[in-house]
């Protein structure tokens, strides 16, 4: 399968205290992505973590 977005459509995004955003990882399920974001968020850093669904494009 060449379209990996269909397989791992859930992203965990991190935003640092300077406003820079980075993709932390891609996940198959929203629950899996949310667990990762939650575990990273409790580490006491100033960064924000959240989950987004990758937009799928039609062919």
Beta strands, then each sheet from edge to edge (+ up, - down):
strand 1: 10-15
strand 2: 21-27
strand 3: 48-53
sheet 1: 2+ 1- 3+
end
